[in-house]
Amino acid sequence: MRYFLFIAFVVVPVLEITLFLQVGSLIGVPATIALILLTAITGAIVVRSQGLQVLSKIRQSIQQGEPPVDALIQGACVLVAGLLLLTPGFATDALGFSLLIPPVRSFITTRIWKLIEPHVVTTTVHKTSWRENTSRQGTQTTTIEGEAVEIRDETDKPSRGGNMTNYHDRER
């Protein structure tokens, strides 16, 4: 963490100032400022578009009953890209735009998932409900509601983006 803070607050600003001076001496100060503003505006537009696509993927995964792990990590990448693009500087803009390229995000998503997957605990909740009805023969039935939580062990984890099914359903 110490090195991250050092890089974030010392190395990155020094690198950005150096790049500002070099680009400013090549194309002039007004053009450099315009370029910085242009990348920030373009980045905001692209981040909005990519963010909406990721939200769509999250909704689709949830509707299919799958955990939206991949889409959530990609959403975090888009968020970081947005922060980097709104930060003035050419190095941060280059990194931010690279995070908006889907194959780059997929590569990063795979790496992040490999780091966090061993720490993920998956549970499944089953809800059962019986209603009190009068059958055709005139007998009355009773309503019983309940919930069950299934805790999976280490050997029974679903794959990333995989379908979460009942453990007992897979044994059959």
For each residue, the residues with C-beta under 8 A, 3 or more apart:
1: 4 5
2: 5 6
3: 6 7
4: 1 7 8
5: 1 2 8 9
6: 2 3 9 10 11
7: 3 4 10 11 12
8: 4 5 11 12
9: 5 6 12 13
10: 6 7 13 14
11: 6 7 8 14 15
12: 7 8 9 15 16 89 91 92
13: 9 10 16 17
14: 10 11 17 18
15: 11 12 18 19 89 91
16: 12 13 19 20 88 89 90 91 92
17: 13 14 20 21
18: 14 15 21 22
19: 15 16 22 23 89 90 91
20: 16 17 23 24 32 89 90
21: 17 18 24 25
22: 18 19 25 26
23: 19 20 26 27 32 35 90
24: 20 21 27 28 29 32
25: 21 22
26: 22 23
27: 23 24 31 32 35
28: 24 31 32
29: 24 32 33
30: 33 34
31: 27 28 34 35
32: 20 23 24 27 28 29 35 36
33: 29 30 36 37
34: 30 31 37 38
35: 23 27 31 32 38 39
36: 32 33 39 40 88 89 90
37: 33 34 40 41
38: 34 35 41 42
39: 35 36 42 43 85 90 93 97
40: 36 37 43 44 85 86 88
41: 37 38 44 45
42: 38 39 45 46 85
43: 39 40 46 47 81 82 85 86 93 96 97 100
44: 40 41 47 48 82 85 86
45: 41 42 48 49
46: 42 43 49 50 85 97 100
47: 43 44 50 51 78 81 82 85 100
48: 44 45 51 52
49: 45 46 52 53
50: 46 47 53 54 78 81 100
51: 47 48 54 55 75 78 79 82
52: 48 49 55 56
53: 49 50 56 57
54: 50 51 57 58 71 74 75 78
55: 51 52 58 59 75
56: 52 53 59 60
57: 53 54 60 61 68 70 71 74
58: 54 55 61 62 68 71 72 75
59: 55 56 62 63
60: 56 57 63 64
61: 57 58 64 66 67 68 70 71 161
62: 58 59 65 66 68
63: 59 60
64: 60 61 163
65: 62 163 164
66: 61 62 161 162 163 164
67: 61 122 158 161 162 164
68: 57 58 61 62 71 72
69: 72 73 113 160 161
70: 57 61 73 74 109 113 160 161
71: 54 57 58 61 68 74 75
72: 58 68 69 75 76
73: 69 70 76 77 108 109 112 113
74: 54 57 70 71 77 78 105 106 109
75: 51 54 55 58 71 72 78 79
76: 72 73 79 80
77: 73 74 80 81 99 105 108 109
78: 47 50 51 54 74 75 81 82 99 100 105
79: 51 75 76 82 83
80: 76 77 83 84 96 99
81: 43 47 50 77 78 84 85 96 97 99 100
82: 43 44 47 51 78 79 85 86 96
83: 79 80 86 87 96
84: 80 81 87 92 93 95 96 99
85: 39 40 42 43 44 46 47 81 82 92 93 96 97
86: 40 43 44 82 83
87: 83 84 92 96
88: 16 36 40 92
89: 12 15 16 19 20 36 92 93
90: 16 19 20 23 36 39 93 94
91: 12 15 16 19 94 95
92: 12 16 84 85 87 88 89 95 96
93: 39 43 84 85 89 90 96 97
94: 90 91 97 98
95: 84 91 92 98 99
96: 43 80 81 82 83 84 85 87 92 93 99 100
97: 39 43 46 81 85 93 94 100 101
98: 94 95 101 104
99: 77 78 80 81 84 95 96 104 105 108
100: 43 46 47 50 78 81 96 97 104 105
101: 97 98 104 105
102: 105 106
103: 106 107
104: 98 99 100 101 107 108
105: 74 77 78 99 100 101 102 108 109
106: 74 102 103 109 110
107: 103 104 110 111
108: 73 77 99 104 105 111 112
109: 70 73 74 77 105 106 112 113
110: 106 107 113 114
111: 107 108 114 115
112: 73 108 109 115 116
113: 69 70 73 109 110 116 117 160
114: 110 111 117
115: 111 112
116: 112 113 119 120
117: 113 114 120 157 160
118:
119: 116
120: 116 117 157
121: 151 152
122: 67 152 157 158 164
123: 149 150 151 152
124: 149 150 152 164 166 167
125: 147 148 149 150
126: 147 148 150 166
127: 145 146 147 148
128: 144 145 146 147 148
129: 143 144 145 146
130: 141 142 143 144 145
131: 141 143
132: 140 141 142 143
133: 140 141
134: 138 139 140 141
135: 138 139 140 141
136:
137:
138: 134 135
139: 134 135
140: 132 133 134 135
141: 130 131 132 133 134 135
142: 130 132
143: 129 130 131 132
144: 128 129 130
145: 127 128 129 130
146: 127 128 129
147: 125 126 127 128
148: 125 126 127 128
149: 123 124 125
150: 123 124 125 126 166 167
151: 121 123
152: 121 122 123 124 156 157 167
153: 156
154: 157
155:
156: 152 153 167
157: 117 120 122 152 154
158: 67 122 162 163 164 165
159: 162
160: 69 70 113 117
161: 61 66 67 69 70
162: 66 67 158 159
163: 64 65 66 158
164: 65 66 67 122 124 158
165: 158 169 170
166: 124 126 150 169 170
167: 124 150 152 156 170 171
168: 171 172
169: 165 166 172
170: 165 166 167
171: 167 168
172: 168 169
